[in-house]
Amino acid sequence: MYTARANTMDSPKADEATDSGPKDSNSNPDGEEEKEELFPGFRDADAFVKYGLGAVLSATKASASLPQAGDDYDFYCSFPGFREFCESQGDKLLRCMSQIMQHHGCRSDLKDRNKLTDLEERLDLVVDSNDVILERVGILLDEADGVNRTQQPVLPAGFQAPKIVVSSWNRKGSRAGSRSETFRLLHAKNVTRPQLKFKEKVDNSNTPFIPKIFIKPNAIKPLPSYFTDKQIRKERPEDLDVPAALADFIHQQRTQEHVEDMFAHPYQYELDHFTVAEHLLSKPEPQMYKPIAETKCSFVETLEDLVALNEKLCKESEFAVDLEHHSYRSFLGLTSLMQISTREEDFIIDTLELRSELYIFNEAFTDPAIVKIFHGADSDIEWLQKDLGLYVVNLFDTHQASRALNLGRHSLDHLLKHYCGVESDKRYQLADWRIRPLPDEMVQYARTDTHYLPYIYDCVRAQLLDSNYGKPGLLQSVWNKSRDISLKKYVKPIFTEDSYFELQRRQKRSLNTQQLTAFRLLFAWRDKLARQEDESTGFTMPTHMMIKISEELPREPQGIIACCNPVPPLVRQCVNELHLLVQQAREMPLLKAEVMAPKTKGLAPLKKTEVTLFGPHDTSRVSEVSESDLHPGSTDEMPVKQGMLFSEDEDRMDIGEQNISSLVAKAKITQFEETKEEQESVSVAQMKARRIVESFENPFRMYLPSRGFHISKAAKFDPSSKIFEISKRWKLQSMEQQQKELETKQEAKRKAREEAKEHAKKVKEKRKATKESYQESLQNVATVRQQAAVSHLSLSVSPISSVPLLCTLSTSLSMSLLSRNTSVKNKCYIHPGARHGILEMVLQQAV
C-alpha cells in the first residue's frame, strides 16, 4: 500500500503566499518550480489527493445528513423550496458527472432522457464509466508499481529485493533549494501465514474466552487450580476435537467440579488492593531522553534473548511498552510486534516467533514496584491477554494524563511534538506488521512509539501536580483510571441468531423480508467461514458487498460476482453456496419493509392514565374499569336480574354464567383498544431479568455455544459422542421440568374448578331454603275475598244469631283454608263460582 506522507495540504493561496516576493524571470529555481507544478495551485499529486479526499469526505458527510428515501423524503419534497433546491443541486451534479465522463472519453449524455427509462439509462452510463475509470486507475498503479504482464513469478516478500519507485506521486514535496526525497512502497504480497507456525492453535470457536495464564508471579491471592492444571488438561486426548471452553465444561460435568472464577481476571485481587507509592505522587525531575541515533536497539527473536531481556526489565523502575497489531488476515487479530524502551535501550520483540514463550514477561509486567508506561492502553491490554497471556499491574497511561490536563489533542504524535519537539511519522500505523524481516523504516517507526515515553511520563506527572497547586489529587485520578484499564478483560466475539441486528441497524437501510433474510443468511455464512479459515470478516466479504447482494438478490451466480468489485477470493470460491442462500431468501413471502429500530433502554414504557371520573351510565371505558370499581359494595354476591325475584330457569344456569359480575356488554370494536402484541410486549429490563433467571436454571448455559455454533451432524446423532450425551441429558431434564410444570398447572385448574362447584352448590341450597321459607309464610294468610265475605256477614246478620253464625262461618273458613292448602300442595285449585255457592249455603243454614 502507498504510505507516502505530505507535511501540509497546500492550497493555492498558501502557494501564492509562499512564493510571494520579487521574482527573476531568468532564475532557474523559480522556473523549475513552475514547471514541476502538477495542477494550478498544487505542487504535486500528494497535495491534490489530500485536497480531493477532504472535499469528498465533506460531500459524503453532507449527503448523509439529507433525508433518506422513503416517508421522510416524500414529506420534505412536499415543500416547494426543498424540491427546487434538490432539482437545482441534482442538475449541477449531473453536469459535473458529465464533464468527468467526457474527460475520460465515456458517454456523457445524462440529460434529455425519456422519463420512463431515465433512471435505468443513467445508472448504466455511470456504471460503465466507473468500470472504465477504475480499470485505467488499476493499469496506471500497476505501471507505477513496476508490475507488468511479462514480469517474472512473484517470490515471497522476504526474498524480494527492495524496489524504489520514483515518480511524482511518491516524491515528497520540497521547497526551492532542498533535495527531493522518495519513499519505498511497503506491501505484503504472498506473506506466509504466521498462524501455521503457532504451537497452540488459534481458537476461533463460538465459545467464551478462557485466560491463558497458568503461572501467576507476584501473586497475593493464589491462582485457582483450574489454571494451574492447564498442562494436564491439554493431555486429555478425548477433548482435542472440541473447543477449550466446551471441553472444560464436559470435564466439570464428569468430575462434578465447578470453578466459579473461570472467566474472572486473574489479577483482580492484586489490582483492587494496589496502592500507588508515595514517591510516584511527588513532583519528579524530568530525565532527558537520549538521542534515538545514540540509543542501542536490540531485536529479540530467540528464547535466550527473551530471558535476558526479562531479567533486565525486573531490575528497572519503569519502562515503556507498545504493541503493533494486525487484524485483516485473522479473525481475532494477531499481535505482531512488541516495543519496550527503558531510559537506556530500546527492544523490538518478535511476538509471532515467541508467542508461546512471552508469558515469562508476567514476572516484570505484574510487579507492583515497576511502572509500565503505555499510551492508549485500552486495546493493548486486551491484545496482551488474548495472544500472549500477559497482565499488567501498576500501569500509567499517558493518554489519560493528557485528558486530565485538557490538552488540545491526546494522540501520541501531539505529545511527541508538544514535549519533545519530534515530528512523528504515522504512515506505517496501518502497515502489515507480519512482514519479516522488518524494513528499517518500520523499525524506526516502532522505536519512536516508546523511545520518548519515559520522558513524557515525567513531564505529565510534573504538570499534573503544578496544575493542581502541588496536590496529588489530579495525579491520583490518572493512576486510578489507568488501574481501571488494567482491569479490562478480553471478550471474544460470540455469534448468535440476532447478531446481525446491530450491523443492519447501523447501515440505516430499509429492507423487506426477503432482503432481511438474505442479509441474515449471508451474515451467518460470513461468520462461519471466517472462523474456519481464520480470516477477518472484512476479508471474507465486506459489509457493503453483503448489503449490495441482499438488496439486489441476484438470480444467477454471475450476479453475485457482479455485486462485488473487486471480488474477494472466498466469495469466488463459494459463489454456488451463496447462490443457494439467495435463492432460499427469495422463497420467503414478500412483506412490507421492517423497521429494525430497537427499543431505547432509557425510556420506560408508557402507562395508561387512571380514570378519575366515572358515571354509572358511562360504558365507554368498561374494559379499563374493574368490577370492584363499578360495584364497590359487592364482593362475592351473586348477580340478580332486574324485575325478577326468582328465575324459572335458574336450575339450568351454568357455573360459568354464574360468575358474571355485571350485565354491561363490552364494545367489540374500540378506537384505543390495545392489540395482543402490544399487551404481550416485554420491556428491555424484563428481557434481561428473564435471561438472568434462565441462566440460573442452568448455570453452564452461558459457557456453551449458541444455536449458531456449527456441530457436525454425526456428533449430534452418535450415541458414543460427548455432544450426544450432553444434549440427551439436557433434553431429559427439560422434559421433566416441563412435565412438572404441566402437572402443577392441571392441579391448580382442578382445585379452582372444584371450588367453583362447591360455591355454586352452596348458593343454590341457600336460594332453595329462602324460597321454602317464603312459601311457608303464605300458608296462614287469608285472601282478600275471604276477608271481604267475613266483613259482609258481620254487617247483615242480627246480633242474636251472630253467635251460631260465627261458629258456622269459622267452620267454613277453616274448610276453605284446608282446601286452599291442599290445592297448593297438589296443584289443584277450586273454581271461584264453587266458592261462592259454598258461602251461600252456609248463609242459608245460618238464617
C-alpha positions, 0 to 999 in steps of 0.5 A: 500500500502507498504510505507516502506522507505530505507535511501540509495540504497546500492550497493555492493561496498558501502557494501564492503566499509562499512564493510571494516576493520579487521574482527573476524571470531568468532564475532557474529555481523559480522556473523549475518550480513552475514547471514541476507544478502538477495542477494550478495551485498544487505542487504535486499529486500528494497535495491534490489527493489530500485536497480531493479526499477532504472535499469528498469526505465533506460531500459524503458527510453532507449527503448523509445528513439529507433525508433518506428515501422513503416517508421522510423524503416524500414529506420534505419534497412536499415543500416547494423550496426543498424540491427546487433546491434538490432539482437545482443541486441534482442538475449541477451534479449531473453536469459535473458527472458529465464533464468527468465522463467526457474527460475520460472519453465515456458517454456523457449524455445524462440529460434529455432522457425519456422519463420512463427509462431515465433512471435505468439509462443513467445508472448504466452510463455511470456504471460503465464509466466507473468500470472504465475509470477504475480499470485505467486507475488499476493499469496506471498503479500497476505501471507505477508499481513496476508490475507488468504482464511479462514480469517474472513469478512473484517470490515471497516478500522476504526474498524480494529485493527492495524496489524504489519507485520514483515518480511524482506521486511518491516524491515528497514535496520540497521547497526551492533549494532542498533535495527531493526525497522518495519513499519505498512502497511497503506491501505484503504480497504472498506473506506466509501465514504466521498462524501455521507456525503457532504451537497452540492453535488459534481458537476461533470457536463460538465459545467464551474466552478462557485466560491463558495464564497458568503461572501467576508471579507476584501473586497475593491471592493464589491462582485457582487450580483450574489454571494451574492444571492447564498442562494436564488438561491439554493431555486429555486426548478425548477433548482435542476435537472440541473447543477449550471452553466446551471441553472444560465444561464436559470435564466439570460435568464428569468430575462434578467440579465447578470453578466459579472464577473461570472467566474472572481476571486473574489479577483482580485481587492484586489490582483492587488492593494496589496502592500507588507509592508515595514517591510516584505522587511527588513532583519528579525531575524530568530525565532527558531522553537520549538521542534515538541515533545514540540509543542501542536497539536490540531485536529479540527473536530467540528464547535466550534473548527473551530471558535476558531481556526479562531479567533486565526489565525486573531490575528497572523502575519503569519502562515503556511498552507498545504493541503493533497489531494486525487484524485483516488476515485473522479473525481475532487479530494477531499481535505482531510486534512488541516495543519496550524502551527503558531510559537506556535501550530500546527492544523490538520483540518478535511476538509471532516467533515467541508467542508461546514463550512471552508469558515469562514477561508476567514476572516484570509486567505484574510487579507492583514496584515497576511502572509500565508506561503505555499510551492508549492502553485500552486495546493493548491490554486486551491484545496482551491477554488474548495472544500472549497471556500477559497482565499488567499491574501498576500501569500509567497511561499517558493518554489519560494524563493528557485528558486530565490536563485538557490538552488540545489533542491526546494522540501520541504524535501531539505529545511527541511534538508538544514535549519533545519537539519530534515530528512523528511519522504515522504512515506505517500505523496501518502497515502489515506488521507480519512482514519479516524481516522488518524494513528499517523504516518500520523499525524506526517507526516502532522505536519512536512509539516508546523511545520518548515515553519515559520522558513524557511520563515525567513531564505529565506527572510534573504538570499534573501536580503544578496544575493542581497547586502541588496536590496529588489529587489530579495525579491520583485520578490518572493512576486510578483510571489507568488501574481501571484499564488494567482491569479490562478483560478480553471478550471474544466475539460470540455469534448468535441468531440476532447478531446481525441486528446491530450491523443492519441497524447501523447501515440505516437501510430499509429492507423487506423480508426477503432482503432481511433474510438474505442479509441474515443468511449471508451474515451467518455464512460470513461468520462461519467461514471466517472462523474456519479459515481464520480470516477477518470478516472484512476479508471474507466479504465486506459489509457493503458487498453483503448489503449490495447482494441482499438488496439486489438478490441476484438470480444467477451466480454471475450476479453475485460476482457482479455485486462485488468489485473487486471480488474477494477470493472466498466469495469466488470460491463459494459463489454456488453456496451463496447462490443457494442462500439467495435463492432460499431468501427469495422463497420467503413471502414478500412483506412490507419493509421492517423497521429494525429500530430497537427499543431505547433502554432509557425510556420506560414504557408508557402507562395508561392514565387512571380514570378519575371520573366515572358515571354509572351510565358511562360504558365507554371505558368498561374494559379499563374499569374493574368490577370492584370499581363499578360495584364497590359494595359487592364482593362475592354476591351473586348477580340478580336480574332486574324485575325478577325475584326468582328465575324459572330457569335458574336450575339450568344456569351454568357455573360459568354464567354464574360468575358474571359480575355485571350485565354491561356488554363490552364494545367489540370494536374500540378506537384505543383498544390495545392489540395482543402484541402490544399487551404481550410486549416485554420491556428491555429490563424484563428481557434481561431479568428473564435471561438472568433467571434462565441462566440460573436454571442452568448455570453452564448455559452461558459457557456453551455455544449458541444455536449458531455454533456449527456441530457436525451432524454425526456428533449430534446423532452418535450415541458414543459422542460427548455432544450426544450425551450432553444434549440427551441429558439436557433434553431429559431434564427439560422434559421433566421440568416441563412435565412438572410444570404441566402437572402443577398447572392441571392441579391448580385448574382442578382445585379452582374448578372444584371450588367453583362447584362447591360455591355454586352448590352452596348458593343454590341450597341457600336460594332453595331454603329462602324460597321454602321459607317464603312459601311457608309464610303464605300458608296462614294468610287469608285472601282478600275475598275471604276477608271481604265475605267475613266483613259482609256477614258481620254487617247483615246478620242480627246480633242474636244469631251472630253467635251460631253464625260465627261458629258456622262461618269459622267452620267454613273458613277453616274448610276453605283454608284446608282446601286452599292448602291442599290445592297448593300442595297438589296443584289443584285449585277450586273454581271461584263460582264453587266458592261462592255457592259454598258461602251461600249455603252456609248463609242459608243454614245460618238464617 
